[in-house]
């Protein structure tokens, strides 16, 4: 890792900014597709669970409490409050927050990699933000995009601590916390980690 502080590392280049703009445009295309062809089953069920969770409370017997974790419905519930405050559709606020969090996590991973190799960092950012799967999932009220985002944050934290000193322990704890939060949102999406 270079001794260059993060603040003085090269900023995003034109290609990276272009990829971010393209990701935002593609994300909105996928969102409008979901408006025209709304999701059913799990995607709509999560919204119902979140609404029921607001009514019964976290420790109440909310809809699906026997088979669903509370992580993602709580995330949806927070977005509902923002949607009501801004007078925007709930699903749009969920989409915007999931897309923003995913793109932010991709930028953090890029910054972590930049300490090791700038060209790989640039390639990684473009590949991450133009990956169509998280962009499609950002438009849906499903756990996949948020789980991918939290796992990206964990990966970025581990990369940042590869040769770091000082705050290494705090960053490693944050990485484990991000992975734990991802598991609370979608435990089936978590691989079994070796001991």
KAWOUR-V59986 format. One record per residue. N is the residue number from 0. PSI is psi as a letter, one per 20 degrees, with the letter a starting at -180 (* if undefined). NEAR is the number of other ideal C-beta (glycine too) atoms within 10 Angstrom. D_FIRST is the distance of its C-alpha to the first C-alpha in Angstrom with 2 decimals. Layout:
BEGIN
N_PSI_NEAR_D_FIRST / N_PSI_NEAR_D_FIRST
END
This chain:
BEGIN
0_q_15_0.00 / 1_r_11_3.74 / 2_j_6_6.52 / 3_p_12_8.45 / 4_q_8_10.39 / 5_g_10_11.11 / 6_h_6_14.61 / 7_j_7_14.00 / 8_q_14_12.01 / 9_q_10_14.64 / 10_a_9_17.24 / 11_q_16_18.90 / 12_r_13_20.77 / 13_g_7_24.42 / 14_g_12_23.98 / 15_g_19_21.88 / 16_g_11_24.53 / 17_g_14_27.19 / 18_h_21_25.80 / 19_g_18_25.79 / 20_g_11_29.36 / 21_g_14_30.42 / 22_g_23_29.11 / 23_g_16_31.11 / 24_g_11_34.16 / 25_g_18_33.95 / 26_g_26_33.53 / 27_h_17_36.68 / 28_g_12_38.53 / 29_h_18_37.80 / 30_g_20_38.89 / 31_h_12_42.15 / 32_g_12_42.74 / 33_h_18_42.55 / 34_g_12_45.05 / 35_h_6_47.43 / 36_m_8_46.95 / 37_q_12_46.09 / 38_q_16_44.48 / 39_a_8_46.60 / 40_d_8_46.31 / 41_g_13_42.94 / 42_g_18_41.78 / 43_h_13_45.04 / 44_h_17_45.30 / 45_h_22_42.07 / 46_h_18_43.64 / 47_g_14_46.80 / 48_g_24_44.96 / 49_g_24_43.17 / 50_g_17_46.53 / 51_h_17_48.15 / 52_h_21_45.37 / 53_h_16_46.13 / 54_g_9_49.77 / 55_h_13_49.52 / 56_r_10_46.41 / 57_h_12_43.36 / 58_j_8_45.43 / 59_r_10_48.44 / 60_m_10_49.52 / 61_q_21_47.94 / 62_p_17_48.45 / 63_j_16_46.38 / 64_h_17_45.25 / 65_h_7_46.24 / 66_i_6_43.92 / 67_q_18_41.23 / 68_r_17_38.52 / 69_i_18_38.55 / 70_g_20_34.95 / 71_g_21_35.47 / 72_h_28_38.98 / 73_g_17_37.73 / 74_g_22_35.15 / 75_h_26_38.09 / 76_g_18_40.24 / 77_h_14_37.83 / 78_h_22_37.85 / 79_g_17_41.64 / 80_g_12_41.83 / 81_g_14_39.75 / 82_g_19_41.93 / 83_g_11_45.08 / 84_g_9_43.89 / 85_i_11_43.00 / 86_l_6_45.95 / 87_q_13_43.91 / 88_p_11_44.26 / 89_g_19_42.45 / 90_h_22_41.00 / 91_g_17_39.65 / 92_h_20_37.84 / 93_g_29_36.36 / 94_g_25_35.26 / 95_g_20_33.77 / 96_g_19_31.86 / 97_g_27_30.57 / 98_g_25_29.52 / 99_g_14_27.85 / 100_g_19_25.97 / 101_g_25_24.85 / 102_h_22_23.73 / 103_g_13_21.94 / 104_h_22_20.09 / 105_h_28_19.15 / 106_h_18_17.79 / 107_h_18_15.73 / 108_g_22_14.30 / 109_g_24_13.64 / 110_h_19_11.82 / 111_g_24_9.60 / 112_h_22_8.96 / 113_h_23_8.70 / 114_i_20_5.25 / 115_g_14_4.73 / 116_o_13_8.24 / 117_g_16_10.85 / 118_g_9_13.86 / 119_h_12_13.20 / 120_g_22_12.71 / 121_g_19_16.03 / 122_g_15_17.75 / 123_g_19_16.88 / 124_g_25_18.31 / 125_g_20_21.42 / 126_g_11_21.97 / 127_g_20_21.72 / 128_h_25_23.97 / 129_j_16_26.48 / 130_o_14_26.87 / 131_h_11_30.58 / 132_g_10_30.76 / 133_h_25_28.99 / 134_g_25_30.87 / 135_g_19_34.15 / 136_h_24_33.49 / 137_h_30_32.65 / 138_i_26_36.26 / 139_q_21_37.66 / 140_m_27_38.23 / 141_r_21_36.53 / 142_i_28_33.67 / 143_g_18_31.56 / 144_g_25_29.66 / 145_h_26_28.91 / 146_g_25_27.86 / 147_g_24_25.48 / 148_g_26_24.07 / 149_h_28_23.59 / 150_h_21_21.99 / 151_g_22_19.54 / 152_g_24_18.74 / 153_g_22_18.29 / 154_g_18_15.98 / 155_h_24_13.87 / 156_g_23_13.86 / 157_g_16_12.88 / 158_g_24_9.91 / 159_h_24_8.92 / 160_j_19_9.59 / 161_g_12_7.90 / 162_k_12_6.07 / 163_r_16_7.71 / 164_r_7_10.73 / 165_e_7_14.06 / 166_j_11_14.73 / 167_g_13_13.28 / 168_g_10_16.89 / 169_g_11_18.16 / 170_g_18_15.70 / 171_h_16_16.52 / 172_g_11_20.15 / 173_h_17_19.96 / 174_g_21_18.70 / 175_h_14_21.62 / 176_g_14_23.95 / 177_g_21_23.14 / 178_h_19_23.91 / 179_g_14_27.04 / 180_h_18_28.18 / 181_h_23_27.76 / 182_h_18_29.97 / 183_h_17_32.52 / 184_h_22_32.80 / 185_n_20_33.07 / 186_h_12_33.06 / 187_h_8_34.02 / 188_i_15_30.81 / 189_p_16_28.72 / 190_q_6_28.09 / 191_p_5_28.92 / 192_p_8_25.86 / 193_q_4_26.04 / 194_*_3_26.75
END
